Amino acid sequence: MKAFIKILIVLLSVSLTAEAQVDTLKDLPLFKNAVSVGMSDEGNSLVSQNTVADTVREKLQTLFELYSAGKYWEALEVSEDIHKNYHLSKKENLYYLKYTLAAHKDLENNHQADSLAKIYLQKDPFYSTDDSDPVTFREVLSNYYTKPKYSVWVAAGSFSVEPVFDTVRSIVDPKEKNPSYEITGFSAQIGFEFRPLKILSVSLSPTLSRYSIERTMERTDIATFHYYETSSVIALPFRIEAGWYFGREIFVPSIYAGAQVKYLLRSKYNAYTEARGSYTDIPDKQVDNDTKNRLNYSVLGGVRLNYNRRRITYFADIGASYDLKTYNDAKTKYSNGELLYQNLYVPDMFKMLEMYYRFGIKVNLQYKVIAKYGYGY
């Protein structure tokens, strides 16, 4: 018996020692989710986060229930409490605004309801009401529409140019009266748009273009003169655009007109005469900026087809521009000695009629809410 008691005491002692060791192990608390009163975990506690989230949901549920019961004043008191004491996600905020707006409208607080409608549509410009929404909420939102206020786009495409001749000077008698031109190129632009009215917008769109000019002219039955030029031009178009923004507004055609300033950055050329049956040495290209009207002006116009997908618009742009000054400068027509004496060529005076097409994508950055009848009620 004494031996049994001794063994029992030893086992009990070992057990207590083991429990003490387990309970005092570092970083292994007995209650992992316990939070001491007055202690803060700086927002990292799942318990505190869940508690706040549950409280917000409870408050929003209370707001809904009070409104549904027709207790509009009580609903607005809960709404005020939510506004002062809680931070809402976008989804929660829209839910809060919906029933706060409806309560104000049912109490005929028209000014407050209109103000909330504008806030609601600014946060969700594409919201479409349905039968689950409060009737007064639907009534107020039906009196408003949204339009993009500021947008930015990028576009790229190619173009061809038809030269409109002013003067063609010939040193040797040509076989043909006018030379043959082929002018093509590509361009890229970035646009900044402001829309003061739903159907009307104004924009600036800096554009970088690269031209490839090929001029050929038969001088005799066996000799052909070739002139090749590449140039880079930066332009700043200003446009006014009117769009057919009615109905569902998914596919929207528009027309535009405007003007632009163009500045030639760089021009390089080579020129030679090719004789049939003989070897022709093609010279390297040389820079020739000084014989051009580096500053030019154009009028422009065109049509655009827009496909609107919420904040994104995809578009195809077809247009034309016409220069008001000649591409080459008449005052410097004899200044290039190589062209004049070695190639017997004086640059032609012509204006560019440019026809282009571009494809692009536009992002609507900010929307404006507009009352259909000048007021919301």
Rosetta blueprint (number, residue, H / E / L):
1 M L
2 K H
3 A H
4 F H
5 I H
6 K H
7 I H
8 L H
9 I H
10 V H
11 L H
12 L H
13 S H
14 V H
15 S H
16 L H
17 T H
18 A H
19 E H
20 A H
21 Q H
22 V H
23 D H
24 T L
25 L L
26 K L
27 D L
28 L L
29 P L
30 L L
31 F L
32 K L
33 N L
34 A L
35 V L
36 S L
37 V L
38 G L
39 M L
40 S L
41 D L
42 E L
43 G L
44 N L
45 S L
46 L H
47 V H
48 S H
49 Q H
50 N H
51 T H
52 V H
53 A H
54 D H
55 T H
56 V H
57 R H
58 E H
59 K H
60 L H
61 Q H
62 T H
63 L H
64 F H
65 E H
66 L H
67 Y H
68 S H
69 A L
70 G L
71 K L
72 Y H
73 W H
74 E H
75 A H
76 L H
77 E H
78 V H
79 S H
80 E H
81 D H
82 I H
83 H H
84 K H
85 N H
86 Y L
87 H L
88 L L
89 S L
90 K H
91 K H
92 E H
93 N H
94 L H
95 Y H
96 Y H
97 L H
98 K H
99 Y H
100 T H
101 L H
102 A H
103 A H
104 H H
105 K H
106 D H
107 L L
108 E L
109 N L
110 N H
111 H H
112 Q H
113 A H
114 D H
115 S H
116 L H
117 A H
118 K H
119 I H
120 Y H
121 L H
122 Q H
123 K H
124 D L
125 P L
126 F L
127 Y L
128 S L
129 T L
130 D L
131 D L
132 S L
133 D L
134 P L
135 V H
136 T H
137 F H
138 R H
139 E H
140 V H
141 L H
142 S L
143 N L
144 Y E
145 Y E
146 T E
147 K E
148 P E
149 K E
150 Y E
151 S E
152 V E
153 W E
154 V E
155 A E
156 A E
157 G E
158 S E
159 F E
160 S E
161 V E
162 E E
163 P E
164 V E
165 F E
166 D E
167 T E
168 V L
169 R L
170 S E
171 I L
172 V L
173 D L
174 P L
175 K L
176 E L
177 K L
178 N L
179 P L
180 S E
181 Y E
182 E E
183 I E
184 T E
185 G E
186 F E
187 S E
188 A E
189 Q E
190 I E
191 G E
192 F E
193 E E
194 F E
195 R E
196 P E
197 L E
198 K L
199 I L
200 L E
201 S E
202 V E
203 S E
204 L E
205 S L
206 P L
207 T E
208 L E
209 S E
210 R E
211 Y E
212 S E
213 I E
214 E E
215 R E
216 T E
217 M E
218 E E
219 R L
220 T L
221 D L
222 I L
223 A E
224 T E
225 F E
226 H E
227 Y E
228 Y E
229 E E
230 T E
231 S E
232 S E
233 V E
234 I E
235 A E
236 L E
237 P E
238 F E
239 R E
240 I E
241 E E
242 A E
243 G E
244 W L
245 Y L
246 F L
247 G L
248 R L
249 E L
250 I L
251 F E
252 V E
253 P E
254 S E
255 I E
256 Y E
257 A E
258 G E
259 A E
260 Q E
261 V E
262 K E
263 Y E
264 L E
265 L E
266 R E
267 S E
268 K E
269 Y E
270 N E
271 A E
272 Y E
273 T E
274 E E
275 A E
276 R L
277 G L
278 S L
279 Y L
280 T L
281 D L
282 I L
283 P L
284 D L
285 K L
286 Q E
287 V E
288 D L
289 N L
290 D L
291 T L
292 K E
293 N L
294 R L
295 L E
296 N E
297 Y E
298 S E
299 V E
300 L E
301 G E
302 G E
303 V E
304 R E
305 L E
306 N E
307 Y E
308 N E
309 R E
310 R L
311 R L
312 I E
313 T E
314 Y E
315 F E
316 A E
317 D E
318 I E
319 G E
320 A E
321 S E
322 Y E
323 D E
324 L L
325 K L
326 T L
327 Y L
328 N E
329 D L
330 A H
331 K H
332 T H
333 K L
334 Y L
335 S L
336 N L
337 G H
338 E H
339 L H
340 L H
341 Y H
342 Q H
343 N L
344 L L
345 Y E
346 V L
347 P L
348 D L
349 M E
350 F E
351 K E
352 M E
353 L E
354 E E
355 M E
356 Y E
357 Y E
358 R E
359 F E
360 G E
361 I E
362 K E
363 V E
364 N E
365 L E
366 Q E
367 Y E
368 K E
369 V E
370 I E
371 A E
372 K L
373 Y L
374 G L
375 Y L
376 G L
377 Y L
